[in-house]
Amino acid sequence: MAEKVVVVGGGLAGSECALALAARGVPVRLVEMRPEKSSPAHHTGNLAELVCSNSMKSTREDSAAGLLKRELKMLGSVLLACAEQAAVPAGGALAVDRERFSQLVEERVAAADNIEVVRAEASEIPSGRVVIAAGPLCSPSLAEKIHELVGGEALSFFDAAAPIVDASTIDRSVLFCQSRYGEAGEGDYLNAPFTREEYDAFIDALVGAERVVLKDFERRELFQACQPAEEVARTGHDALRFGAMKPVGLTDPRSGKRPWAALQLRAENAERTAYNLVGFQTNLTFGEQRRVFRMVPGLENAEFFRYGVMHRNTFVDSPHVLDRTFKVPGTTVRLAGQITGTEGYVEAIASGLLAALNTYAEICGAPAVELPRTTAFGALVAYATDPATEGYQPMHVNFGLVPPLEDGRRRKKRERYAAYAARAQADLAAYLATRPDLRIG
Ligand SMILES: Cc1cc2nc3c(=O)[nH]c(=O)nc-3n(C[C@H](O)[C@H](O)[C@H](O)COP(=O)(O)OP(=O)(O)OC[C@H]3O[C@@H](n4cnc5c(N)ncnc54)[C@H](O)[C@@H]3O)c2cc1C
């Protein structure tokens, strides 16, 4: 197979993509700018450097992160195998010795005689078949070219996201469904009503909570772009009550009155299994988000599918500029990794693998690889490429994205998650049985 594929970025997605293509006999040029030029967060010139924590999260199959690992194993991920080889003890999580992990990936790349590694910045989008996996800190010159490629407002440089909660853990006897000025029981929002005392306690907790220490490059740029809720609250005790938490146009059906303040929740998906806290992009630590947002009436027992984040993050508006295979329609360019908005180390590995499988399928004239929606990664890809998704924000795998179980039976959370995991693996195995072309060798 002669056609060379250019993979830009030797991070997690790019390294996995290059190795998966090479294993299927496709020659690859892997272009990595480090160590010649670094990003604000990388420290080495190593391929597949982990920029922050050394944890790849849970290995429990009844967690979305654990299920994703299981799916990657079924798909033959090389980087997951390297991570398992470089594992250090971490309870129920997969944590790695980062140096050893990168070294193993480098060895696998060096051993593949059809991967040419070029250590240089790609400041243009290369011609021919290309996978761009330049990550959340993609170099500015390349980011500009991607911007031109996808157009308009479709490239963001910051991720300012509000927490997302599991709908099944919300107390519906407290929250009420109503759009502003609409009838109770109707509308797109759930409203958490606050009394004056509840509001006062919530604001005090919010402004006093511990925040994530931002890196200098983030502090400079980020706060000009968007204010976290706790910063708004710091400007005045009532600032949120006249902003994101304004109660005007709402009537609490329990009291028949307008609440003192209200926090609105908006559905994240058509199935309404997940809700985001509207206007509550936040920079609090995850532990503090759990503590403070559980003070919201009706969220006392809320489980979080995703915590709010605010950090530098280059990503495209995938639902509106990429097809289901993460390709820019009408071009030979595919994106992979965090730049598509699929967030997290293991998600980056997964999207690098999927980009490789789709590029390979395309070269062979085979149908596109579309993972079942019931799988952890298939659900994330479906979310990330659904044109109905508005205000797209990067997302890691979570069970809020998978379709509900067909039998409609009520289950406790762990039992439900175990059922999701069993269904996903059965569906993926059935899908792979129809695609012998994707097997290596
Ligand atoms: C500061 C920060 C901390 C994070 N911490 C975590 C965490 O703890 N846990 C977690 O799960 N996720 C974390 N993430 C999110 C995400 O999982 C990681 O960023 C992950 O590395 C993304 O993988 P990737 O392959 O898309 O990008 P990367 O791993 O960043 O790889 C992109 C590669 O492209 C190269 N590159 C960029 N531009 C060019 C160019 N023009 N030419 C050639 N090469 C180029 C870069 O040098 C880099 O090697 C973090 C993100 C950031 C920004």
The ligand as an SDF file (V2000), in Angstrom:
LIG
                    3D

 53 58  0  0  0  0  0  0  0  0999 V2000
   -2.7800   21.8620   30.5750 C   0  0  0  0  0  0  0  0  0  0  0  0
   -3.5940   20.6210   30.2810 C   0  0  0  0  0  0  0  0  0  0  0  0
   -3.7020   19.6220   31.2370 C   0  0  0  0  0  0  0  0  0  0  0  0
   -4.4460   18.4620   30.9680 C   0  0  0  0  0  0  0  0  0  0  0  0
   -4.5300   17.4910   31.9210 N   0  0  0  0  0  0  0  0  0  0  0  0
   -5.2060   16.3550   31.6760 C   0  0  0  0  0  0  0  0  0  0  0  0
   -5.2670   15.3120   32.6570 C   0  0  0  0  0  0  0  0  0  0  0  0
   -4.6980   15.4300   33.7280 O   0  0  0  0  0  0  0  0  0  0  0  0
   -5.9820   14.1880   32.3590 N   0  0  0  0  0  0  0  0  0  0  0  0
   -6.6160   14.0310   31.1630 C   0  0  0  0  0  0  0  0  0  0  0  0
   -7.2360   12.9790   30.9380 O   0  0  0  0  0  0  0  0  0  0  0  0
   -6.5820   15.0000   30.2130 N   0  0  0  0  0  0  0  0  0  0  0  0
   -5.8980   16.1500   30.4430 C   0  0  0  0  0  0  0  0  0  0  0  0
   -5.8440   17.1510   29.4930 N   0  0  0  0  0  0  0  0  0  0  0  0
   -6.6560   16.9970   28.2790 C   0  0  0  0  0  0  0  0  0  0  0  0
   -6.1290   16.0190   27.1880 C   0  0  0  0  0  0  0  0  0  0  0  0
   -6.4160   14.7180   27.5880 O   0  0  0  0  0  0  0  0  0  0  0  0
   -4.6660   16.1140   26.8870 C   0  0  0  0  0  0  0  0  0  0  0  0
   -4.4020   17.4070   26.4250 O   0  0  0  0  0  0  0  0  0  0  0  0
   -4.2200   15.0810   25.8240 C   0  0  0  0  0  0  0  0  0  0  0  0
   -2.8340   15.1080   25.7750 O   0  0  0  0  0  0  0  0  0  0  0  0
   -4.8100   15.3400   24.4550 C   0  0  0  0  0  0  0  0  0  0  0  0
   -4.2410   14.4570   23.5270 O   0  0  0  0  0  0  0  0  0  0  0  0
   -3.9500   14.9400   22.0350 P   0  0  0  0  0  0  0  0  0  0  0  0
   -3.2390   13.8250   21.3430 O   0  0  0  0  0  0  0  0  0  0  0  0
   -5.1710   15.4660   21.4290 O   0  0  0  0  0  0  0  0  0  0  0  0
   -2.9580   16.1790   22.1990 O   0  0  0  0  0  0  0  0  0  0  0  0
   -1.4420   16.1710   22.7160 P   0  0  0  0  0  0  0  0  0  0  0  0
   -1.1640   14.9900   23.5460 O   0  0  0  0  0  0  0  0  0  0  0  0
   -1.2130   17.5380   23.2740 O   0  0  0  0  0  0  0  0  0  0  0  0
   -0.6220   16.0150   21.3690 O   0  0  0  0  0  0  0  0  0  0  0  0
   -0.5810   17.0330   20.4070 C   0  0  0  0  0  0  0  0  0  0  0  0
    0.8210   17.0420   19.8250 C   0  0  0  0  0  0  0  0  0  0  0  0
    0.8550   17.8990   18.6910 O   0  0  0  0  0  0  0  0  0  0  0  0
    2.0710   18.6200   18.7070 C   0  0  0  0  0  0  0  0  0  0  0  0
    1.8500   19.8090   17.8680 N   0  0  0  0  0  0  0  0  0  0  0  0
    1.0670   20.8720   18.1180 C   0  0  0  0  0  0  0  0  0  0  0  0
    1.0960   21.7240   17.0630 N   0  0  0  0  0  0  0  0  0  0  0  0
    1.9190   21.1630   16.1360 C   0  0  0  0  0  0  0  0  0  0  0  0
    2.3510   21.5530   14.8460 C   0  0  0  0  0  0  0  0  0  0  0  0
    1.9490   22.6910   14.2780 N   0  0  0  0  0  0  0  0  0  0  0  0
    3.2140   20.7640   14.1670 N   0  0  0  0  0  0  0  0  0  0  0  0
    3.6520   19.5890   14.7160 C   0  0  0  0  0  0  0  0  0  0  0  0
    3.2740   19.1750   15.9560 N   0  0  0  0  0  0  0  0  0  0  0  0
    2.4050   19.9500   16.6430 C   0  0  0  0  0  0  0  0  0  0  0  0
    2.3200   18.8820   20.1710 C   0  0  0  0  0  0  0  0  0  0  0  0
    3.6760   19.1380   20.4370 O   0  0  0  0  0  0  0  0  0  0  0  0
    1.8490   17.5750   20.8120 C   0  0  0  0  0  0  0  0  0  0  0  0
    2.8750   16.6400   20.9290 O   0  0  0  0  0  0  0  0  0  0  0  0
   -5.1080   18.3080   29.7210 C   0  0  0  0  0  0  0  0  0  0  0  0
   -4.9940   19.3240   28.7740 C   0  0  0  0  0  0  0  0  0  0  0  0
   -4.2450   20.4610   29.0300 C   0  0  0  0  0  0  0  0  0  0  0  0
   -4.1320   21.5330   27.9830 C   0  0  0  0  0  0  0  0  0  0  0  0
  1  2  1  0
  2  3  1  0
  2 52  2  0
  3  4  2  0
  4  5  1  0
  4 50  1  0
  5  6  2  0
  6  7  1  0
  6 13  1  0
  7  8  2  0
  7  9  1  0
  9 10  1  0
 10 11  2  0
 10 12  1  0
 12 13  2  0
 13 14  1  0
 14 15  1  0
 14 50  1  0
 15 16  1  0
 16 17  1  0
 16 18  1  0
 18 19  1  0
 18 20  1  0
 20 21  1  0
 20 22  1  0
 22 23  1  0
 23 24  1  0
 24 25  2  0
 24 26  1  0
 24 27  1  0
 27 28  1  0
 28 29  2  0
 28 30  1  0
 28 31  1  0
 31 32  1  0
 32 33  1  0
 33 34  1  0
 33 48  1  0
 34 35  1  0
 35 36  1  0
 35 46  1  0
 36 37  1  0
 36 45  1  0
 37 38  2  0
 38 39  1  0
 39 40  1  0
 39 45  2  0
 40 41  1  0
 40 42  2  0
 42 43  1  0
 43 44  2  0
 44 45  1  0
 46 47  1  0
 46 48  1  0
 48 49  1  0
 50 51  2  0
 51 52  1  0
 52 53  1  0
M  END
$$$$
